[in-house]
Amino acid sequence: MKQEHAAGRTRKHAVLADDACPNCGTLMQPRTAELGFVVNGENVPVPDAPHLACPSCHEIVFRYEDSKVLQERAIEIYRQKHALFSAAEIRALRQALGLTQAQFAELLHLGLNTVSRWEAGRNVQNEAMDVLLRLVRDVPATLDYLKKRAA
């Protein structure tokens, strides 16, 4: 037990194990289940998402790696559902155009971090941006138009 002194009173606090439920203190168990994750305002169900669950109070806790897996899977499911370019396709398009991430971001009037996150699969473009990416790929005059607008 850990003791804390505040305003002349002594309070006792239990020190919980790292894998103890923050709600009730019971040992958490690794589990997988379908869990939701919001991508571009849409709740995306992710099957077999890893997490820790309390067998007593049913509290759910995510380890850092669990939360990364949940987010990455949700983004991939969202991309597939909406038929959006994948992270690899965005990177390949930018490289085929001979542009750096900074140049590509400027061309599309985006922040550099946005392009970086798209290519790393940490964020996903919305459907309007996906249409613009497809225009850049499929209609060569689009690139010239965007370059004039970026200048």
KAKA-V81781 format. One record per pair of residues at least 12 apart in sequence whose C-alpha atoms are under 8 Angstrom apart, sorted by the first residue. I is the first residue (numbers start at 1). J is the second residue. Records with the same first field share a line. If there is no record, write none. Layout:
I: J + J
//
This chain:
1: 13 + 14 + 15
2: 14 + 15
21: 54 + 59 + 61
23: 57 + 59
24: 56 + 57
26: 54 + 55 + 56
27: 54 + 55
28: 52 + 53 + 54 + 55
29: 52 + 53 + 54 + 55
30: 50 + 51 + 52 + 53
31: 50 + 51 + 52 + 53
32: 48 + 49 + 50 + 51
33: 47 + 48 + 49 + 50
34: 46 + 47 + 48 + 49
35: 47 + 48 + 49
36: 74
37: 70 + 71 + 74
38: 74
39: 74 + 75 + 78 + 124
40: 124 + 126
44: 74 + 77 + 78
45: 74
46: 70 + 73 + 74 + 77
49: 66 + 69 + 70
50: 62 + 66 + 69 + 70
51: 63 + 66
71: 122
72: 121 + 122
75: 121 + 122 + 123 + 124
79: 124
82: 127
84: 125 + 127 + 130
85: 130
86: 121
87: 118 + 119 + 120 + 121
88: 119
90: 118 + 119 + 133
91: 119
93: 137
101: 115 + 116
106: 150
107: 146 + 147 + 149 + 150
108: 146 + 150
109: 150
//
